[in-house]
Amino acid sequence: MPIYKLTDELVFPPPEGASREGIVAIGGDAWPDRLLLAYAQGIFPWPSDGLPLLWFSPNPRFVLVPKDAHVSRSLAKTIRRGEYEVRVDTAFDEVMTACAQAPRPGQDGTWITDELRAGYGELHRLGYAHSIETWRGGELVGGLYGVSLGRGFFGESMFAHAPDASKVATVALLGNLRAWDFAFIDCQVRTDHLERFGARNWPRKEFLAHLREALTHETKRGPWRFDLTPAQIMGTFPFS
């Protein structure tokens, strides 16, 4: 089927018209105005070597609902030991760099290009993109980053240089998003890591409906400061 080619005009075709692979459009740039428009329509960028920038809206969509999430008992024990400290929005660029350098099964390089680093870095400075960071002994050892719009959080990538480091960051994010009454974390496509927290596939139609409702609420722009630590959150999560 034909794929929509973007121009300088800030517009995307409807995500319902995506290809079977989930491609909505090709081309354009990753500057903040276009990124925000894309996320508001349930679309996200995913570069591929040798091609113009690709924009996706997969069907189904992998989604984690904060109020329905659960934590493994082994991870709960790690958190209670207090080995890690979680910080927010103190090392965004460093988290993006670490995510870009993290090895991925079946991937030789990274999809986090210089263009994306610049675009998301500017979104961070505008208060829309956030990093959740895990520190140990003053060293950044894990974390994730994503974009917040309305009551939706769009997770982009994570890394871990120490056992459970990215999972601890995920727990901190989940617990605080639940306290802030966020509707969902968009995980984009399935991973074992997030499925263990309770993430599930939603049909695109269902995801877009929840997205439209989430966007009726004001965006909680940054820099963020969490109200709850991972240890405080442990008393509120069911165990799996």
N, CA, C and O of each residue as an XYZ file, in Angstrom:
960
protein
N       0.846     -1.187      0.000
C       0.000      0.000      0.000
C       0.888      1.246      0.000
O       2.014      1.186      0.495
N       0.413      2.379     -0.544
C       1.219      3.603     -0.576
C       1.430      4.158      0.836
O       0.547      4.060      1.688
N       2.603      4.739      1.070
C       2.941      5.336      2.359
C       2.990      6.845      2.190
O       3.577      7.348      1.232
N       2.384      7.558      3.104
C       2.310      9.018      3.051
C       3.693      9.619      3.264
O       4.371      9.288      4.238
N       4.117     10.502      2.360
C       5.416     11.173      2.490
C       5.205     12.568      3.078
O       4.471     13.384      2.521
N       5.857     12.826      4.208
C       5.701     14.109      4.882
C       6.449     15.210      4.147
O       7.454     14.972      3.477
N       5.930     16.417      4.293
C       6.578     17.620      3.760
C       6.909     18.530      4.940
O       6.863     18.097      6.091
N       7.240     19.781      4.660
C       7.505     20.731      5.740
C       6.247     21.079      6.517
O       6.334     21.589      7.634
N       5.089     20.813      5.951
C       3.823     21.086      6.636
C       3.681     20.162      7.843
O       3.988     18.972      7.761
N       3.213     20.717      8.966
C       3.031     19.923     10.180
C       1.683     19.207     10.115
O       0.666     19.721     10.579
N       1.698     18.035      9.541
C       0.469     17.255      9.405
C       0.835     15.784      9.275
O       1.846     15.431      8.668
N      -0.010     14.926      9.860
C       0.115     13.483      9.700
C      -1.202     12.928      9.175
O      -2.267     13.460      9.487
N      -1.140     11.867      8.385
C      -2.382     11.199      8.003
C      -2.947     10.446      9.207
O      -2.224     10.240     10.181
N      -4.206     10.031      9.175
C      -4.788      9.299     10.304
C      -4.027      7.996     10.573
O      -3.679      7.286      9.629
N      -3.766      7.674     11.828
C      -3.034      6.444     12.151
C      -3.781      5.177     11.743
O      -3.169      4.125     11.561
N      -5.090      5.276     11.602
C      -5.870      4.104     11.184
C      -5.489      3.627      9.790
O      -5.789      2.493      9.417
N      -4.825      4.490      9.014
C      -4.415      4.122      7.669
C      -3.022      3.534      7.587
O      -2.461      3.418      6.498
N      -2.447      3.154      8.743
C      -1.095      2.604      8.761
C      -1.015      1.296      7.980
O      -2.008      0.586      7.826
N       0.181      0.993      7.493
C       0.414     -0.280      6.816
C       0.309     -1.428      7.812
O       0.183     -1.204      9.016
N       0.360     -2.646      7.312
C       0.278     -3.810      8.195
C       1.427     -3.813      9.201
O       1.285     -4.319     10.314
N       2.575     -3.239      8.798
C       3.721     -3.135      9.705
C       3.574     -1.995     10.703
O       4.383     -1.867     11.621
N       2.557     -1.172     10.531
C       2.330     -0.052     11.430
C       2.880      1.268     10.952
O       2.838      2.248     11.696
N       3.404      1.333      9.718
C       3.982      2.582      9.208
C       2.862      3.528      8.762
O       2.016      3.167      7.944
N       2.874      4.734      9.312
C       1.880      5.756      8.981
C       2.415      6.703      7.915
O       1.691      7.091      6.998
N       3.690      7.072      8.041
C       4.267      8.068      7.136
C       5.782      7.918      7.124
O       6.364      7.190      7.927
N       6.399      8.628      6.188
C       7.851      8.587      6.033
C       8.347      9.997      5.743
O       7.692     10.769      5.042
N       9.518     10.322      6.294
C      10.099     11.636      6.029
C       9.874     12.605      7.176
O       9.591     12.199      8.304
N      10.002     13.885      6.876
C       9.849     14.907      7.899
C      11.067     14.986      8.809
O      12.155     14.540      8.444
N      10.879     15.548      9.980
C      11.974     15.757     10.925
C      11.512     15.369     12.320
O      10.345     15.039     12.534
N      12.439     15.412     13.261
C      12.127     15.044     14.643
C      12.235     16.249     15.562
O      12.730     16.142     16.684
N      11.772     17.392     15.084
C      11.804     18.582     15.914
C      10.563     18.620     16.798
O       9.568     17.979     16.461
N      10.582     19.351     17.928
C       9.522     19.239     18.936
C       8.097     19.384     18.430
O       7.235     18.593     18.815
N       7.818     20.365     17.583
C       6.428     20.548     17.137
C       5.909     19.303     16.431
O       4.761     18.907     16.634
N       6.744     18.686     15.605
C       6.300     17.490     14.887
C       6.182     16.294     15.836
O       5.249     15.498     15.725
N       7.123     16.172     16.761
C       7.048     15.075     17.731
C       5.781     15.169     18.576
O       5.090     14.168     18.768
N       5.475     16.346     19.075
C       4.281     16.508     19.907
C       3.007     16.219     19.116
O       2.082     15.593     19.634
N       2.957     16.668     17.877
C       1.797     16.385     17.033
C       1.658     14.881     16.815
O       0.553     14.339     16.857
N       2.781     14.217     16.582
C       2.740     12.773     16.354
C       2.206     12.043     17.578
O       1.287     11.232     17.459
N       2.765     12.317     18.752
C       2.319     11.619     19.957
C       0.844     11.884     20.232
O       0.128     10.984     20.672
N       0.389     13.089     19.982
C      -1.019     13.412     20.219
C      -1.952     12.632     19.300
O      -3.148     12.530     19.575
N      -1.415     12.079     18.208
C      -2.218     11.279     17.284
C      -1.910      9.779     17.390
O      -2.366      8.986     16.566
N      -1.135      9.403     18.407
C      -0.824      7.996     18.580
C       0.247      7.490     17.633
O       0.247      6.313     17.273
N       1.162      8.363     17.223
C       2.211      8.043     16.254
C       3.567      8.340     16.900
O       3.685      9.278     17.688
N       4.585      7.550     16.573
C       5.916      7.808     17.110
C       6.967      7.511     16.040
O       6.716      6.719     15.132
N       8.149      8.146     16.139
C       9.218      7.918     15.147
C      10.028      6.677     15.480
O      10.240      6.345     16.646
N      10.474      6.002     14.435
C      11.327      4.826     14.618
C      12.225      4.721     13.386
O      11.845      4.097     12.395
N      13.407      5.326     13.440
C      14.289      5.342     12.268
C      14.747      3.945     11.857
O      14.790      3.020     12.668
N      15.084      3.821     10.584
C      15.654      2.594     10.033
C      16.800      2.988      9.114
O      16.671      3.918      8.318
N      17.925      2.280      9.222
C      19.109      2.616      8.433
C      18.783      2.680      6.942
O      18.122      1.800      6.391
N      19.270      3.754      6.303
C      19.133      3.883      4.858
C      17.800      4.405      4.383
O      17.578      4.526      3.178
N      16.896      4.722      5.316
C      15.570      5.214      4.944
C      15.312      6.571      5.585
O      15.885      6.888      6.628
N      14.440      7.382      4.957
C      13.988      8.587      5.666
C      13.297      8.178      6.969
O      12.963      7.008      7.161
N      13.088      9.132      7.844
C      12.477      8.873      9.140
C      11.110      8.194      8.969
O      10.268      8.658      8.201
N      10.907      7.092      9.694
C       9.639      6.359      9.647
C       8.792      6.715     10.870
O       9.313      6.926     11.965
N       7.473      6.776     10.658
C       6.525      7.099     11.722
C       5.523      5.960     11.845
O       4.924      5.534     10.857
N       5.347      5.469     13.077
C       4.582      4.244     13.316
C       3.366      4.463     14.207
O       3.343      5.348     15.062
N       2.370      3.635     13.979
C       1.250      3.454     14.906
C       0.857      1.985     14.825
O      -0.051      1.633     14.071
N       1.528      1.114     15.595
C       1.309     -0.328     15.453
C      -0.059     -0.767     15.959
O      -0.675     -0.118     16.805
N      -0.505     -1.874     15.421
C      -1.747     -2.502     15.861
C      -1.480     -3.996     16.028
O      -1.269     -4.694     15.036
N      -1.486     -4.508     17.286
C      -1.910     -3.847     18.520
C      -0.817     -2.962     19.114
O       0.311     -2.913     18.622
N      -1.186     -2.270     20.183
C      -0.280     -1.375     20.904
C      -0.032     -1.961     22.289
O      -0.977     -2.371     22.963
N       1.220     -2.005     22.720
C       1.555     -2.575     24.029
C       1.464     -1.466     25.068
O       2.151     -0.451     24.957
N       0.613     -1.657     26.085
C       0.259     -0.585     27.019
C       0.307     -1.110     28.450
O      -0.083     -2.245     28.724
N       0.789     -0.272     29.347
C       0.844     -0.583     30.772
C       0.011      0.447     31.525
O       0.276      1.647     31.444
N      -0.989     -0.020     32.252
C      -1.866      0.863     33.031
C      -1.339      0.934     34.464
O      -1.308     -0.092     35.142
N      -0.924      2.104     34.950
C      -0.311      2.188     36.277
C      -1.141      1.574     37.398
O      -0.591      0.911     38.277
N      -2.455      1.784     37.380
C      -3.273      1.268     38.486
C      -3.423     -0.246     38.447
O      -3.832     -0.848     39.440
N      -3.099     -0.875     37.315
C      -3.214     -2.331     37.192
C      -1.865     -3.044     37.270
O      -1.812     -4.269     37.169
N      -0.778     -2.297     37.448
C       0.559     -2.889     37.409
C       0.841     -3.703     38.669
O       0.226     -3.490     39.714
N       1.778     -4.635     38.551
C       2.215     -5.419     39.699
C       3.723     -5.579     39.642
O       4.344     -5.344     38.606
N       4.309     -5.982     40.766
C       5.756     -6.066     40.926
C       6.119     -7.463     41.422
O       5.422     -8.021     42.270
N       7.195     -8.024     40.901
C       7.629     -9.340     41.366
C       8.182     -9.242     42.784
O       8.691     -8.200     43.197
N       8.075    -10.338     43.517
C       8.575    -10.342     44.893
C      10.090    -10.149     44.941
O      10.611     -9.512     45.856
N      10.787    -10.697     43.956
C      12.241    -10.540     43.937
C      12.633     -9.079     43.718
O      13.581     -8.590     44.333
N      11.907     -8.384     42.845
C      12.196     -6.967     42.624
C      11.852     -6.160     43.868
O      12.570     -5.223     44.217
N      10.772     -6.512     44.531
C      10.402     -5.816     45.764
C      11.509     -5.937     46.803
O      11.800     -4.972     47.511
N      12.129     -7.110     46.904
C      13.237     -7.291     47.851
C      14.420     -6.396     47.484
O      15.055     -5.811     48.362
N      14.715     -6.291     46.190
C      15.801     -5.414     45.745
C      15.536     -3.973     46.155
O      16.429     -3.280     46.643
N      14.304     -3.532     45.954
C      13.956     -2.144     46.278
C      14.045     -1.904     47.774
O      14.534     -0.859     48.203
N      13.582     -2.851     48.570
C      13.603     -2.673     50.023
C      15.024     -2.645     50.581
O      15.258     -2.078     51.648
N      15.967     -3.247     49.875
C      17.357     -3.189     50.336
C      17.938     -1.780     50.234
O      18.933     -1.466     50.886
N      17.322     -0.943     49.425
C      17.747      0.449     49.334
C      19.069      0.661     48.637
O      19.775      1.632     48.911
N      19.413     -0.251     47.728
C      20.701     -0.162     47.042
C      20.745      0.984     46.045
O      21.810      1.538     45.774
N      19.575      1.341     45.496
C      19.514      2.335     44.432
C      18.763      3.588     44.881
O      17.851      3.527     45.705
N      19.166      4.705     44.324
C      18.457      5.980     44.478
C      17.843      6.341     43.136
O      18.486      6.194     42.097
N      16.600      6.812     43.151
C      15.941      7.234     41.917
C      15.864      8.756     41.875
O      15.408      9.394     42.824
N      16.312      9.322     40.772
C      16.197     10.763     40.534
C      15.419     10.969     39.236
O      15.301     10.063     38.411
N      14.898     12.168     39.079
C      14.087     12.482     37.904
C      14.578     13.773     37.262
O      14.775     14.785     37.936
N      14.770     13.720     35.956
C      15.092     14.914     35.166
C      16.376     15.605     35.621
O      16.478     16.831     35.576
N      17.351     14.815     36.055
C      18.648     15.413     36.410
C      19.746     15.041     35.422
O      20.829     15.625     35.456
N      19.479     14.061     34.528
C      20.533     13.605     33.610
C      19.907     13.102     32.314
O      20.204     11.997     31.859
N      19.043     13.919     31.727
C      18.296     13.472     30.551
C      19.219     13.088     29.399
O      19.079     12.008     28.826
N      20.151     13.957     29.060
C      21.039     13.672     27.930
C      21.865     12.414     28.175
O      22.093     11.624     27.258
N      22.311     12.232     29.415
C      23.107     11.048     29.745
C      22.273      9.765     29.616
O      22.779      8.737     29.168
N      21.005      9.830     30.008
C      20.133      8.669     29.862
C      19.924      8.335     28.394
O      19.973      7.166     28.013
N      19.692      9.341     27.573
C      19.526      9.088     26.142
C      20.788      8.469     25.545
O      20.711      7.540     24.740
N      21.935      8.983     25.938
C      23.190      8.436     25.430
C      23.361      6.978     25.844
O      23.754      6.143     25.029
N      23.069      6.671     27.104
C      23.194      5.296     27.585
C      22.209      4.373     26.881
O      22.552      3.234     26.563
N      20.993      4.846     26.633
C      20.009      4.037     25.905
C      20.495      3.771     24.477
O      20.322      2.671     23.952
N      21.101      4.780     23.857
C      21.594      4.612     22.486
C      22.730      3.609     22.422
O      22.890      2.915     21.417
N      23.519      3.525     23.482
C      24.681      2.637     23.498
C      24.361      1.242     24.001
O      25.186      0.337     23.878
N      23.181      1.053     24.563
C      22.829     -0.252     25.134
C      22.662     -1.284     24.029
O      21.976     -1.012     23.044
N      23.270     -2.464     24.161
C      23.090     -3.516     23.148
C      21.666     -4.042     23.151
O      21.062     -4.213     24.211
N      21.126     -4.300     21.958
C      19.764     -4.823     21.809
C      19.823     -6.123     21.036
O      20.536     -6.204     20.036
N      19.100     -7.140     21.463
C      19.083     -8.408     20.725
C      18.647     -8.213     19.279
O      17.601     -7.622     19.011
N      19.457     -8.715     18.349
C      19.109     -8.628     16.935
C      19.395     -7.289     16.292
O      19.045     -7.087     15.129
N      20.028     -6.351     17.018
C      20.336     -5.035     16.470
C      21.833     -4.788     16.544
O      22.463     -5.021     17.576
N      22.398     -4.310     15.432
C      23.818     -3.989     15.407
C      24.096     -2.560     15.860
O      25.145     -2.278     16.438
N      23.156     -1.667     15.597
C      23.359     -0.262     15.927
C      22.254      0.243     16.836
O      21.739     -0.502     17.671
N      21.890      1.506     16.676
C      20.839      2.101     17.488
C      19.905      2.911     16.607
O      20.315      3.487     15.599
N      18.621      2.942     17.014
C      17.662      3.776     16.294
C      17.635      5.192     16.885
O      16.964      6.074     16.349
N      18.372      5.413     18.002
C      18.391      6.734     18.639
C      19.460      7.574     17.946
O      20.603      7.645     18.399
N      19.080      8.193     16.865
C      20.000      8.958     16.030
C      20.308     10.314     16.657
O      19.674     10.721     17.630
N      21.285     11.003     16.087
C      21.600     12.363     16.552
C      20.395     13.284     16.394
O      20.164     14.164     17.223
N      19.628     13.077     15.324
C      18.436     13.896     15.102
C      17.424     13.687     16.228
O      16.840     14.648     16.729
N      17.221     12.432     16.623
C      16.282     12.166     17.704
C      16.803     12.699     19.040
O      16.030     13.217     19.846
N      18.095     12.576     19.273
C      18.654     13.108     20.514
C      18.406     14.612     20.616
O      18.046     15.124     21.676
N      18.602     15.304     19.507
C      18.382     16.751     19.513
C      16.908     17.083     19.742
O      16.580     17.985     20.513
N      16.015     16.341     19.062
C      14.582     16.615     19.184
C      14.055     16.348     20.577
O      13.348     17.178     21.149
N      14.399     15.181     21.130
C      13.924     14.867     22.472
C      14.612     15.723     23.528
O      14.017     16.051     24.554
N      15.872     16.083     23.274
C      16.547     16.980     24.195
C      15.836     18.318     24.294
O      15.722     18.889     25.379
N      15.359     18.816     23.163
C      14.608     20.066     23.186
C      13.250     19.878     23.851
O      12.788     20.768     24.565
N      12.600     18.727     23.626
C      11.341     18.441     24.328
C      11.559     18.419     25.841
O      10.707     18.876     26.603
N      12.694     17.892     26.264
C      13.012     17.893     27.698
C      13.148     19.317     28.219
O      12.622     19.643     29.283
N      13.839     20.151     27.485
C      14.010     21.527     27.928
C      12.685     22.293     27.929
O      12.524     23.266     28.667
N      11.745     21.850     27.105
C      10.410     22.458     27.088
C       9.485     21.864     28.145
O       8.371     22.351     28.340
N       9.941     20.811     28.829
C       9.162     20.246     29.920
C       8.275     19.073     29.553
O       7.466     18.637     30.372
N       8.406     18.545     28.328
C       7.553     17.432     27.889
C       8.248     16.068     27.988
O       7.573     15.058     28.186
N       9.535     16.017     27.860
C      10.268     14.744     27.901
C      10.986     14.633     29.240
O      11.486     15.621     29.779
N      11.026     13.412     29.766
C      11.522     13.208     31.122
C      12.430     11.987     31.204
O      12.262     11.014     30.469
N      13.385     12.063     32.108
C      14.249     10.919     32.394
C      14.027     10.471     33.829
O      13.997     11.286     34.751
N      13.874      9.171     34.001
C      13.801      8.564     35.334
C      15.086      7.774     35.495
O      15.353      6.859     34.715
N      15.879      8.111     36.487
C      17.264      7.652     36.579
C      17.503      6.837     37.853
O      17.001      7.185     38.922
N      18.257      5.769     37.733
C      18.663      4.960     38.880
C      20.152      5.193     39.130
O      20.979      5.042     38.230
N      20.476      5.564     40.369
C      21.848      5.885     40.742
C      22.314      4.946     41.854
O      21.523      4.526     42.698
N      23.598      4.626     41.841
C      24.203      3.830     42.902
C      25.598      4.372     43.177
O      26.449      4.403     42.288
N      25.821      4.794     44.400
C      27.135      5.343     44.749
C      27.509      6.550     43.920
O      28.681      6.745     43.597
N      26.517      7.372     43.567
C      26.774      8.563     42.772
C      26.964      8.319     41.296
O      27.301      9.245     40.557
N      26.754      7.080     40.841
C      26.928      6.721     39.426
C      25.573      6.380     38.800
O      24.761      5.678     39.401
N      25.347      6.877     37.611
C      24.126      6.552     36.865
C      24.239      5.126     36.335
O      25.112      4.830     35.519
N      23.346      4.232     36.805
C      23.459      2.815     36.434
C      22.221      2.280     35.718
O      22.195      1.113     35.328
N      21.210      3.101     35.541
C      20.020      2.638     34.833
C      19.021      3.759     34.675
O      19.149      4.818     35.290
N      18.025      3.515     33.843
C      16.992      4.524     33.694
C      16.208      4.368     32.416
O      16.404      3.424     31.651
N      15.315      5.314     32.200
C      14.463      5.336     31.017
C      14.089      6.777     30.718
O      14.261      7.670     31.548
N      13.570      6.984     29.506
C      13.074      8.319     29.167
C      11.820      8.187     28.321
O      11.576      7.150     27.704
N      11.028      9.254     28.302
C       9.808      9.242     27.516
C       9.181     10.620     27.491
O       9.761     11.597     27.965
N       7.996     10.680     26.934
C       7.285     11.940     26.711
C       5.958     11.909     27.459
O       5.274     10.885     27.480
N       5.600     13.021     28.066
C       4.338     13.146     28.788
C       3.421     14.119     28.065
O       3.810     15.246     27.755
N       2.193     13.667     27.800
C       1.148     14.534     27.236
C      -0.167     14.204     27.934
O      -0.557     13.039     28.014
N      -0.850     15.233     28.440
C      -2.087     14.971     29.151
C      -1.819     13.996     30.290
O      -0.896     14.188     31.083
N      -2.637     12.947     30.364
C      -2.416     11.909     31.375
C      -1.886     10.630     30.741
O      -2.186      9.526     31.196
N      -1.099     10.793     29.693
C      -0.424      9.670     29.068
C       1.078      9.856     29.120
O       1.583     10.970     28.985
N       1.796      8.746     29.319
C       3.252      8.768     29.258
C       3.681      7.808     28.160
O       3.228      6.665     28.110
N       4.561      8.284     27.278
C       4.987      7.515     26.118
C       6.441      7.102     26.319
O       7.360      7.891     26.098
N       6.634      5.862     26.739
C       7.973      5.378     27.012
C       8.751      5.168     25.725
O       8.214      4.652     24.745
N      10.015      5.567     25.727
C      10.835      5.471     24.516
C      11.941      4.424     24.614
O      12.061      3.580     23.726
N      12.742      4.460     25.660
C      13.840      3.495     25.755
C      14.329      3.443     27.190
O      14.074      4.348     27.985
N      15.051      2.343     27.514
C      15.614      2.193     28.846
C      16.957      1.478     28.754
O      17.295      0.901     27.721
N      17.716      1.522     29.841
C      18.997      0.832     29.892
C      19.268      0.422     31.329
O      18.671      0.961     32.260
N      20.168     -0.532     31.504
C      20.596     -0.952     32.840
C      22.052     -1.380     32.786
O      22.438     -2.210     31.964
N      22.853     -0.803     33.671
C      24.250     -1.194     33.824
C      24.472     -1.938     35.143
O      25.604     -2.250     35.511
N      23.361     -2.219     35.851
C      23.423     -2.958     37.100
C      22.129     -3.754     37.226
O      21.118     -3.364     36.642
N      22.130     -4.859     37.970
C      20.943     -5.709     38.056
C      19.706     -4.946     38.533
O      19.746     -4.251     39.548
N      18.621     -5.083     37.796
C      17.314     -4.505     38.144
C      17.284     -2.977     38.108
O      16.305     -2.377     38.551
N      18.331     -2.338     37.593
C      18.381     -0.874     37.656
C      17.257     -0.224     36.860
O      16.644      0.730     37.338
N      16.970     -0.718     35.656
C      15.885     -0.126     34.880
C      14.526     -0.487     35.467
O      13.569      0.276     35.341
N      14.440     -1.655     36.110
C      13.174     -2.064     36.729
C      12.829     -1.174     37.923
O      11.663     -0.846     38.139
N      13.832     -0.790     38.688
C      13.596      0.113     39.816
C      13.087      1.462     39.314
O      12.180      2.046     39.907
N      13.665      1.951     38.233
C      13.181      3.198     37.637
C      11.740      3.047     37.167
O      10.937      3.967     37.317
N      11.412      1.892     36.601
C      10.047      1.646     36.124
C       9.055      1.655     37.280
O       7.969      2.223     37.163
N       9.423      1.027     38.399
C       8.546      1.027     39.574
C       8.303      2.449     40.071
O       7.174      2.818     40.393
N       9.370      3.244     40.131
C       9.222      4.631     40.579
C       8.291      5.403     39.658
O       7.452      6.177     40.121
N       8.439      5.195     38.362
C       7.565      5.869     37.408
C       6.125      5.408     37.583
O       5.215      6.233     37.665
N       5.913      4.108     37.642
C       4.559      3.573     37.768
C       3.848      4.097     39.011
O       2.700      4.535     38.940
N       4.532      4.050     40.143
C       3.901      4.466     41.383
C       3.518      5.932     41.386
O       2.452      6.300     41.879
N       4.381      6.766     40.839
C       4.081      8.198     40.823
C       3.040      8.535     39.772
O       2.200      9.407     39.998
N       3.075      7.863     38.627
C       2.030      8.110     37.633
C       0.667      7.690     38.169
O      -0.342      8.338     37.890
N       0.637      6.612     38.935
C      -0.628      6.199     39.542
C      -1.111      7.254     40.536
O      -2.299      7.575     40.572
N      -0.197      7.794     41.341
C      -0.572      8.838     42.296
C      -1.068     10.095     41.590
O      -1.909     10.822     42.117
N      -0.539     10.343     40.391
C      -0.953     11.514     39.616
C      -2.151     11.221     38.709
O      -2.567     12.080     37.932
N      -2.694     10.028     38.804
C      -3.882      9.628     38.040
C      -3.628      9.588     36.534
O      -4.498      9.953     35.743
N      -2.429      9.143     36.142
C      -2.159      8.937     34.720
C      -2.912      7.706     34.230
O      -3.115      6.747     34.976
N      -3.322      7.748     32.968
C      -4.156      6.677     32.424
C      -3.346      5.488     31.920
O      -3.777      4.343     32.059
N      -2.170      5.749     31.334
C      -1.412      4.652     30.727
C       0.035      5.057     30.482
O       0.375      6.239     30.436
N       0.881      4.029     30.326
C       2.207      4.175     29.733
C       2.166      3.460     28.397
O       1.868      2.266     28.337
N       2.459      4.173     27.334
C       2.541      3.572     26.005
C       3.917      2.914     25.875
O       4.944      3.593     25.857
N       3.919      1.587     25.786
C       5.168      0.835     25.647
C       5.465      0.499     24.191
O       6.493     -0.105     23.883
N       4.568      0.890     23.306
C       4.715      0.744     21.852
C       4.599     -0.703     21.398
O       3.564     -1.097     20.861
N       5.637     -1.498     21.602
C       5.612     -2.900     21.164
C       6.026     -3.802     22.332
O       6.693     -3.362     23.269
N       5.624     -5.051     22.255
C       5.776     -5.982     23.375
C       7.237     -6.249     23.742
O       8.090     -6.432     22.873
N       7.506     -6.266     25.061
C       8.772     -6.762     25.589
C       8.467     -7.617     26.816
O       7.497     -7.362     27.531
N       9.296     -8.632     27.058
C       9.133     -9.461     28.249
C       9.250     -8.620     29.516
O       8.513     -8.817     30.482
N      10.187     -7.685     29.491
C      10.469     -6.834     30.653
C       9.198     -6.137     31.134
O       8.899     -6.153     32.328
N       8.450     -5.525     30.216
C       7.273     -4.764     30.608
C       6.041     -5.650     30.793
O       5.123     -5.303     31.537
N       6.030     -6.778     30.120
C       4.921     -7.709     30.335
C       4.912     -8.212     31.778
O       3.849     -8.488     32.335
N       6.087     -8.330     32.378
C       6.166     -8.787     33.769
C       5.532     -7.788     34.736
O       5.149     -8.156     35.846
N       5.421     -6.529     34.318
C       4.737     -5.524     35.135
C       3.230     -5.490     34.874
O       2.493     -4.800     35.578
N       2.779     -6.227     33.873
C       1.348     -6.257     33.569
C       0.960     -5.579     32.282
O      -0.231     -5.404     32.024
N       1.927     -5.185     31.452
C       1.601     -4.559     30.166
C       0.886     -5.559     29.268
O       1.185     -6.753     29.287
N      -0.068     -5.053     28.478
C      -0.869     -5.895     27.611
C      -1.093     -5.222     26.258
O      -0.989     -4.001     26.135
N      -1.397     -6.020     25.263
C      -1.728     -5.482     23.946
C      -3.143     -4.904     23.945
O      -4.084     -5.519     24.446
N      -3.266     -3.713     23.373
C      -4.569     -3.100     23.115
C      -4.734     -2.957     21.604
O      -3.770     -2.609     20.922
N      -5.912     -3.210     21.065
C      -6.155     -2.856     19.661
C      -5.922     -1.360     19.457
O      -6.168     -0.559     20.359
N      -5.449     -0.994     18.274
C      -5.179      0.427     18.008
C      -6.399      1.295     18.323
O      -6.263      2.371     18.906
N      -7.576      0.834     17.942
C      -8.793      1.615     18.165
C      -8.989      1.920     19.650
O      -9.366      3.033     20.014
N      -8.734      0.933     20.499
C      -8.879      1.130     21.941
C      -7.817      2.091     22.458
O      -8.112      2.969     23.270
N      -6.589      1.929     21.994
C      -5.524      2.826     22.429
C      -5.842      4.269     22.050
O      -5.686      5.168     22.876
N      -6.279      4.503     20.838
C      -6.568      5.871     20.392
C      -7.714      6.489     21.183
O      -7.712      7.692     21.441
N      -8.690      5.678     21.567
C      -9.794      6.197     22.376
C      -9.289      6.644     23.744
O      -9.656      7.717     24.223
N      -8.444      5.819     24.379
C      -7.873      6.202     25.673
C      -6.958      7.414     25.538
O      -6.911      8.262     26.429
N      -6.235      7.497     24.429
C      -5.362      8.642     24.190
C      -6.181      9.929     24.091
O      -5.827     10.943     24.692
N      -7.257      9.884     23.344
C      -8.090     11.098     23.206
C      -8.595     11.567     24.566
O      -8.618     12.768     24.836
N      -8.999     10.632     25.423
C      -9.485     11.022     26.749
C      -8.342     11.586     27.588
O      -8.519     12.581     28.291
N      -7.161     10.950     27.517
C      -6.012     11.412     28.305
C      -5.618     12.833     27.936
O      -5.170     13.599     28.789
N      -5.782     13.183     26.670
C      -5.371     14.506     26.197
C      -6.355     15.605     26.569
O      -6.086     16.780     26.317
N      -7.484     15.251     27.160
C      -8.407     16.283     27.647
C      -7.911     16.886     28.964
O      -8.476     17.869     29.443
N      -6.870     16.308     29.547
C      -6.316     16.794     30.807
C      -5.041     17.587     30.549
O      -4.352     17.373     29.551
N      -4.742     18.496     31.453
C      -3.554     19.341     31.317
C      -2.284     18.497     31.434
O      -2.212     17.567     32.237
N      -1.293     18.836     30.622
C      -0.007     18.144     30.679
C       0.780     18.588     31.910
O       0.876     19.778     32.207
N       1.335     17.616     32.614
C       2.180     17.899     33.780
C       3.607     18.109     33.263
O       4.381     17.162     33.119
N       3.929     19.363     32.991
C       5.224     19.666     32.397
C       6.314     19.740     33.450
O       6.044     19.972     34.628
N       7.541     19.540     33.013
C       8.666     19.409     33.922
C       9.371     20.718     34.212
O       8.950     21.787     33.769
N      10.458     20.608     34.969
C      11.046     19.351     35.447
C      10.179     18.676     36.507
O       9.597     19.335     37.369
N      10.108     17.352     36.425
C       9.324     16.579     37.376
C      10.093     16.386     38.684
O      11.323     16.389     38.723
N       9.307     16.220     39.753
C       9.826     15.757     41.032
C       8.832     14.718     41.550
O       7.641     15.008     41.673
N       9.303     13.536     41.848
C       8.422     12.474     42.302
C       7.966     12.718     43.740
O       8.725     13.228     44.565
N       6.716     12.347     44.028
C       6.172     12.455     45.374
C       6.491     11.226     46.210
O       6.545     11.308     47.437
N       6.707     10.070     45.549
C       6.902      8.808     46.250
C       8.223      8.174     45.846
O       8.586      8.189     44.670
N       8.942      7.618     46.807
C      10.141      6.850     46.519
C       9.736      5.411     46.185
O       8.619      5.005     46.503
N      10.621      4.629     45.548
C      10.283      3.227     45.289
C       9.915      2.466     46.559
O       9.004      1.638     46.532
N      10.599      2.727     47.666
C      10.287      2.019     48.908
C       8.879      2.368     49.391
O       8.165      1.488     49.873
N       8.467      3.620     49.275
C       7.110      4.005     49.658
C       6.071      3.370     48.746
O       4.968      3.047     49.186
N       6.416      3.195     47.496
C       5.479      2.635     46.528
C       5.208      1.162     46.810
O       4.130      0.660     46.493
N       6.179      0.461     47.406
C       6.057     -0.983     47.598
C       4.817     -1.382     48.377
O       4.260     -2.458     48.160
N       4.386     -0.522     49.279
C       3.203     -0.853     50.056
C       1.902     -0.730     49.296
O       0.844     -1.105     49.801
N       1.973     -0.204     48.077
C       0.751      0.019     47.301
C       0.601     -0.906     46.117
O      -0.452     -0.906     45.479
N       1.634     -1.714     45.789
C       1.596     -2.572     44.624
C       1.260     -4.011     45.007
O       1.765     -4.509     46.013
N       0.424     -4.684     44.230
C       0.286     -6.137     44.403
C       1.515     -6.846     43.869
O       2.207     -6.310     43.003
N       1.800     -8.028     44.363
C       2.962     -8.792     43.950
C       2.553     -9.905     43.004
O       1.442    -10.431     43.076
N       3.487    -10.259     42.102
C       3.232    -11.347     41.161
C       4.265    -12.446     41.352
O       4.227    -13.458     40.652
